[in-house]
Protein backbone atom coordinates (compact mmCIF):
# COMPACT_ATOMS: atom_id res chain seq x y z
CA UNK A 1 0.00 0.00 0.00
CA UNK A 2 2.84 2.35 0.89
CA UNK A 3 4.49 1.62 -2.46
CA UNK A 4 1.28 2.44 -4.31
CA UNK A 5 0.90 5.70 -2.40
CA UNK A 6 4.51 6.64 -3.11
CA UNK A 7 4.11 5.89 -6.80
CA UNK A 8 0.95 8.00 -6.94
CA UNK A 9 2.76 10.89 -5.25
CA UNK A 10 5.63 10.71 -7.75
CA UNK A 11 3.18 10.73 -10.66
CA UNK A 12 1.42 13.81 -9.29
CA UNK A 13 4.77 15.57 -8.79
CA UNK A 14 5.84 14.75 -12.34
CA UNK A 15 2.60 16.11 -13.80
CA UNK A 16 2.88 19.28 -11.72
CA UNK A 17 6.46 19.90 -12.87
CA UNK A 18 5.49 19.23 -16.48
CA UNK A 19 2.61 21.70 -16.31
CA UNK A 20 4.83 24.28 -14.67
CA UNK A 21 7.45 23.95 -17.39
CA UNK A 22 4.77 24.22 -20.06
CA UNK A 23 3.41 27.37 -18.45
CA UNK A 24 6.87 28.91 -18.35
CA UNK A 25 7.45 28.15 -22.03
CA UNK A 26 4.09 29.61 -22.98
CA UNK A 27 4.75 32.70 -20.88
CA UNK A 28 8.08 33.25 -22.64
CA UNK A 29 6.23 33.35 -25.95
CA UNK A 30 3.53 35.83 -25.00
CA UNK A 31 5.39 38.24 -22.75
CA UNK A 32 6.19 41.46 -24.58
CA UNK A 33 8.69 44.15 -23.75
CA UNK A 34 7.09 46.84 -21.63
CA UNK A 35 7.04 50.15 -23.47
CA UNK A 36 7.15 53.69 -22.17
CA UNK A 37 4.13 55.16 -23.93
CA UNK A 38 5.62 58.64 -23.71
CA UNK A 39 8.57 57.65 -25.93
CA UNK A 40 8.71 56.90 -29.67
CA UNK A 41 9.55 53.31 -30.60
CA UNK A 42 12.25 51.96 -32.88
CA UNK A 43 11.56 48.50 -34.24
CA UNK A 44 14.36 46.26 -35.54
CA UNK A 45 13.22 43.48 -37.86
CA UNK A 46 14.85 40.11 -37.08
CA UNK A 47 14.76 36.74 -38.81
CA UNK A 48 16.72 33.50 -38.99
CA UNK A 49 20.30 34.17 -40.12
CA UNK A 50 20.16 37.93 -39.50
CA UNK A 51 23.57 39.61 -39.50
CA UNK A 52 24.30 40.40 -35.88
CA UNK A 53 26.15 43.71 -36.28
CA UNK A 54 23.14 45.20 -38.01
CA UNK A 55 20.91 44.39 -35.06
CA UNK A 56 23.42 45.38 -32.38
CA UNK A 57 24.36 48.75 -33.92
CA UNK A 58 20.87 50.33 -33.97
CA UNK A 59 20.01 48.67 -30.64
CA UNK A 60 23.17 50.15 -29.15
CA UNK A 61 22.71 53.65 -30.61
CA UNK A 62 18.99 54.20 -29.97
CA UNK A 63 19.04 52.64 -26.49
CA UNK A 64 21.66 55.04 -25.17
CA UNK A 65 20.41 57.50 -22.55
CA UNK A 66 20.78 61.24 -22.95
CA UNK A 67 23.51 63.14 -21.12
CA UNK A 68 20.92 63.79 -18.41
CA UNK A 69 20.27 60.07 -18.04
CA UNK A 70 16.91 59.94 -19.82
CA UNK A 71 15.76 57.30 -22.29
CA UNK A 72 14.73 58.79 -25.62
CA UNK A 73 13.35 55.72 -27.41
CA UNK A 74 11.80 52.33 -26.84
CA UNK A 75 13.79 49.81 -28.89
CA UNK A 76 12.19 46.46 -29.74
CA UNK A 77 12.97 43.41 -31.85
CA UNK A 78 10.24 42.34 -34.28
CA UNK A 79 10.10 38.79 -35.65
CA UNK A 80 8.02 37.21 -38.34
CA UNK A 81 6.65 34.88 -35.68
CA UNK A 82 6.97 34.19 -31.96
CA UNK A 83 9.89 32.15 -30.76
CA UNK A 84 13.67 32.15 -31.00
CA UNK A 85 15.89 33.32 -33.84
CA UNK A 86 19.52 32.49 -34.53
CA UNK A 87 21.90 35.05 -36.03
CA UNK A 88 24.47 34.20 -38.68
CA UNK A 89 27.02 33.88 -35.85
CA UNK A 90 24.83 31.46 -33.91
CA UNK A 91 23.62 33.86 -31.19
CA UNK A 92 20.05 32.98 -30.23
CA UNK A 93 17.57 35.66 -29.17
CA UNK A 94 13.83 36.20 -28.83
CA UNK A 95 11.81 38.88 -30.58
CA UNK A 96 9.77 41.24 -28.41
CA UNK A 97 6.88 41.41 -30.88
CA UNK A 98 5.82 39.86 -34.18
CA UNK A 99 4.80 41.46 -37.45
CA UNK A 100 1.20 40.73 -36.39
CA UNK A 101 1.26 42.66 -33.10
CA UNK A 102 3.91 45.34 -33.69
CA UNK A 103 3.37 48.51 -31.64
CA UNK A 104 3.26 51.89 -33.35
CA UNK A 105 6.74 52.65 -34.65
CA UNK A 106 8.65 55.81 -35.41
CA UNK A 107 11.48 53.91 -37.12
CA UNK A 108 11.67 50.49 -38.75
CA UNK A 109 15.19 49.10 -39.10
CA UNK A 110 15.75 46.43 -41.76
CA UNK A 111 19.01 44.47 -41.38
CA UNK A 112 20.18 41.70 -43.70
CA UNK A 113 21.28 38.11 -44.04
CA UNK A 114 23.66 36.26 -46.34
CA UNK A 115 20.71 35.15 -48.45
CA UNK A 116 19.01 38.42 -49.46
CA UNK A 117 17.27 36.92 -52.50
CA UNK A 118 15.41 34.45 -50.29
CA UNK A 119 14.42 37.21 -47.87
CA UNK A 120 13.22 39.46 -50.68
CA UNK A 121 10.93 36.67 -51.92
CA UNK A 122 9.16 36.50 -48.53
CA UNK A 123 5.90 38.34 -49.17
CA UNK A 124 5.07 38.51 -45.46
CA UNK A 125 8.25 40.44 -44.71
CA UNK A 126 8.04 42.73 -47.74
CA UNK A 127 4.32 43.30 -47.10
CA UNK A 128 5.09 44.25 -43.50
CA UNK A 129 7.74 46.75 -44.62
CA UNK A 130 5.37 48.27 -47.17
CA UNK A 131 2.63 48.62 -44.59
CA UNK A 132 4.94 50.14 -42.00
CA UNK A 133 6.19 52.66 -44.55
CA UNK A 134 2.73 54.19 -44.52
CA UNK A 135 2.96 55.15 -40.84
CA UNK A 136 6.59 55.32 -39.68
CA UNK A 137 8.68 58.46 -39.90
CA UNK A 138 11.78 56.62 -41.13
CA UNK A 139 12.95 53.31 -42.52
CA UNK A 140 16.61 52.34 -42.25
CA UNK A 141 18.16 49.44 -44.16
CA UNK A 142 21.63 48.03 -43.62
CA UNK A 143 23.70 45.92 -46.02
CA UNK A 144 21.47 43.55 -48.04
CA UNK A 145 18.44 44.83 -46.16
CA UNK A 146 18.29 47.01 -49.29
CA UNK A 147 16.91 43.95 -51.12
CA UNK A 148 13.97 43.81 -48.74
CA UNK A 149 13.04 47.47 -49.06
CA UNK A 150 13.54 47.32 -52.83
CA UNK A 151 11.31 44.23 -53.08
CA UNK A 152 8.63 45.98 -51.01
CA UNK A 153 8.42 48.76 -53.60
CA UNK A 154 9.03 51.59 -51.13
CA UNK A 155 12.41 52.44 -52.68
CA UNK A 156 11.15 52.90 -56.23
CA UNK A 157 12.71 56.03 -57.76
CA UNK A 158 14.74 56.54 -54.59
CA UNK A 159 18.48 56.28 -54.06
CA UNK A 160 19.73 53.57 -51.73
CA UNK A 161 23.03 51.81 -51.09
CA UNK A 162 23.82 48.23 -50.19
CA UNK A 163 26.87 46.19 -49.16
CA UNK A 164 30.21 46.69 -50.86
CA UNK A 165 30.16 44.81 -54.13
CA UNK A 166 26.39 44.38 -54.20
CA UNK A 167 25.22 47.43 -56.14
CA UNK A 168 25.31 45.87 -59.61
CA UNK A 169 23.22 42.86 -58.58
CA UNK A 170 20.73 45.05 -56.70
CA UNK A 171 20.34 47.41 -59.65
CA UNK A 172 19.80 44.51 -62.04
CA UNK A 173 17.19 42.91 -59.77
CA UNK A 174 15.32 46.18 -59.12
CA UNK A 175 15.72 48.60 -62.05
CA UNK A 176 13.21 51.06 -60.55
CA UNK A 177 15.61 51.77 -57.67
CA UNK A 178 18.52 54.19 -57.94
CA UNK A 179 21.44 52.22 -56.50
CA UNK A 180 24.42 54.26 -55.31
CA UNK A 181 28.00 53.23 -56.03
CA UNK A 182 28.96 51.21 -52.95
CA UNK A 183 32.66 51.66 -53.74
CA UNK A 184 32.45 55.33 -52.82
CA UNK A 185 29.21 55.71 -50.83
CA UNK A 186 28.70 54.35 -47.30
CA UNK A 187 25.40 55.91 -46.21
CA UNK A 188 22.53 57.36 -48.26
CA UNK A 189 19.50 59.31 -47.21
CA UNK A 190 16.67 59.85 -49.66
CA UNK A 191 13.65 61.38 -47.98
CA UNK A 192 12.57 59.15 -45.10
CA UNK A 193 14.77 56.21 -46.14
CA UNK A 194 18.27 55.75 -44.75
CA UNK A 195 20.49 52.97 -46.13
CA UNK A 196 24.05 51.85 -45.50
CA UNK A 197 26.74 49.32 -46.42
CA UNK A 198 25.91 47.51 -43.21
CA UNK A 199 28.29 45.74 -40.83
CA UNK A 200 30.00 48.39 -38.65
CA UNK A 201 28.86 51.15 -41.03
CA UNK A 202 25.46 50.47 -39.42
CA UNK A 203 26.73 52.48 -36.45
CA UNK A 204 27.42 55.53 -38.59
CA UNK A 205 24.05 55.27 -40.34
CA UNK A 206 22.25 54.84 -37.01
CA UNK A 207 24.02 57.90 -35.64
CA UNK A 208 23.01 59.89 -38.74
CA UNK A 209 19.37 59.00 -38.16
CA UNK A 210 19.72 59.63 -34.43
CA UNK A 211 20.96 63.15 -35.15
CA UNK A 212 18.00 63.69 -37.48
CA UNK A 213 15.59 62.71 -34.70
CA UNK A 214 17.39 64.54 -31.88
CA UNK A 215 20.30 66.91 -32.45
CA UNK A 216 24.03 67.09 -33.16
CA UNK A 217 24.94 67.35 -29.49
CA UNK A 218 23.16 64.10 -28.62
CA UNK A 219 24.73 62.33 -31.59
CA UNK A 220 28.17 63.39 -30.41
CA UNK A 221 27.39 62.32 -26.85
CA UNK A 222 26.27 58.85 -27.95
CA UNK A 223 29.32 58.47 -30.21
CA UNK A 224 31.52 59.32 -27.24
CA UNK A 225 29.68 56.82 -25.05
CA UNK A 226 30.33 54.17 -27.69
CA UNK A 227 34.07 55.07 -27.62
CA UNK A 228 34.04 55.44 -31.40
CA UNK A 229 36.72 58.12 -31.19
CA UNK A 230 39.00 55.57 -29.52
CA UNK A 231 39.13 53.45 -32.67
CA UNK A 232 41.67 55.84 -34.17
CA UNK A 233 44.03 55.61 -31.19
CA UNK A 234 47.10 53.40 -31.58
N, C-alpha and C positions, 0 to 999 in steps of 0.2 A: 504493500500500500504506500509506504514511504517512497519507494522508487517511482511509482506512478505519479505521486504528488510532485516529486522533484522534476520529473520529465515534463509535466504539465507547466510547472513554473518556468523551466528553461524555454519552452515553446512560447509562452507569453512574453518573456523577456526578448526573445529573438524577434517576434512580430513587432514589439514596441520599438526596438532599435531600428528595424527596417523602415517602419513608418516615419520615424524621426528623421532618418537619413533622406527619405523621399521628400519630406517636407522641406528640409534644408536645400535640396537640389532645386525643388520648385521655387522656393523663395529666391534663390540666386538668379533665377531666370526672370522673375517679374519685378524685382526691386530696381528702381530707377534712381539715377543720381538726383539728389535734391537740388533744385535750382533756386537761386535768389531772383525772385520775380522783378526786382528793381533793376537788374542788370541785363544787358543784351547777351545773347547766347551765340557762341561759335560752335558749329557742328563739324566734326571731322569724320568723313566717310571711311569706313574700314571694311575689309573683305579678306578672304583667305589669300595669303601670299602678298599682302600689302608691304610696301617698302618702309621699313621701320623709321628711317630718318625723316620721312615725309609726314609721319604721324607725330613723332617726338618734337620736331621743330615748331610747328604751330601750337602744339600743346604747351610747350615750354614758353614760347613768346607771349601768348594770350593769357596764360595763367599767372604771369608775374604780377605782383602787387604794385601799386603806385609807390612813389617815394614816401608818401604818407602812410603806407601800409594798407591801402584799400584795394579790394578786388575790383576790377573793371569789367570783367566778362565771366559768364559761365562758359565752361568749355566741356563739351560732351563728345563721346564717340558714338557714331551711328552705324549700325550693321544692317545688312540686308535682312537678317533674321536674328532671333534670340540665340544665345549660346556663345561659344568660345571661337576665337579666330586665331590663326597662327600666322605670324609675319614671315617674310622671306628668310629671316635669320632664325626662325624657330621659336621666338618669344610668343607665348600664348596670353591673350587678354580677352576681356569681355566687353562688349559694347554696352553703353548706357541706355540706348534707345534703338529702335529699329526704324526702317523707312516707313513703317506703318503708323508709328506713334511718335514721330519726331516733334519736339516742341518748336515753337516759333523761333526761327533763326535770323540772326543779322548777317552771319557769314556761313557759307558752306565751303569747306575745304575738301578738295578732291585729290588725294595722293595717287600713287600708281602701283603697278606690279610689273614683273618681268614678262607678263603675257598680256600686253595692252589690247591686242586684237580680240582676245577672248572676252575681256572686260567690256570692250566697246560693243560687243554683240549681245550683251545682257540688257534686254529691254526694260527690266525692272529698275536697274541702276540708272540707265540713261533717262528713263521716264521720270524717276525721282529727281534727278538733276534738273531736268526741264521744268518740272513743277515748282521746285524750290526757286528757280530763277525768276519766277513770277512775283515772289514775295521777299526774298532776301535783298540786302543792300549790296552784297558783294559775293562773288564766287572766286575762289583761288584754286588753281590747279598746279600741281608740281610734277615734273618729269613727264612720264607717259600718261599722267592724269589728263593731259591735253587730248588724248584719244577719246576719253569719256565725254569731255565737254564738247568736243567736235561732233561725236556721234549723236549727242543729244540735240544738236542743231542750234544751241545757244551762242556758238562762236561763229556762225555764218557771217561773212563780211567783216569779221573782227580779226585783229592781229593777236596771235598767241605764239608762245615759244614752248618747246619741249626739250627733252634730254639731248645732250651733245651727240650729234650724229643721227638724230631721228627726224630732222626737219623734212628731208626729201620724202621719206616714207609717209609722214603725216600729210604732207601737201598732196601727194598722189592719192592717198585714201580719201581725203576730204578737200576737194578742189575749191569749195566755197569759203574755206578758211584762209586767211592770210597768215602764213607761217613765217615767223622771223628766222633769220639766219642764226642758228644756235652756236656757230663758231665764234660769233662776235657779240651776241646778245644773251644776257643771263636772266633778266626779268623784264616782263612786258606788262604794261597796263593799258587796256583799251576799254574805256568806260568803266563799267562795274566789274570787269573781269581782270584778275591778276593771274599771271602764269610765270613759271620759272623752269630752269633746267632740272630742278629737283635736287635730291641728295642734300648736301650741306647748304646749297644755294637756297633751299627752302627757308633757312633762317633769315637770309637777307630779304626774300620776298615777303615773309611774314612780318618782318620789321617795317617794310615799306607800307604794308596795309595797316599795321598798327599805327603808324604815324598819321596815315589818312584818317583813321577813326579817332585819334586822340590829338597828339601834337608832337613836335620835334623833340621837345624836352623829355617827354615820356619815352619816346623811342630811344633816345640816347641813354636814359636811365636803365632801361631794360637791357640794352646792348652791354652796358657796363656790368650789370648784374650777371649777365651770361659770360663775362670775361672775354668777350670777343676781341677786345683790344689786345689781350695777352697773347693771341695767336701769332702776332708779329714779333714777339720778344724771343730772342735766342736763348 
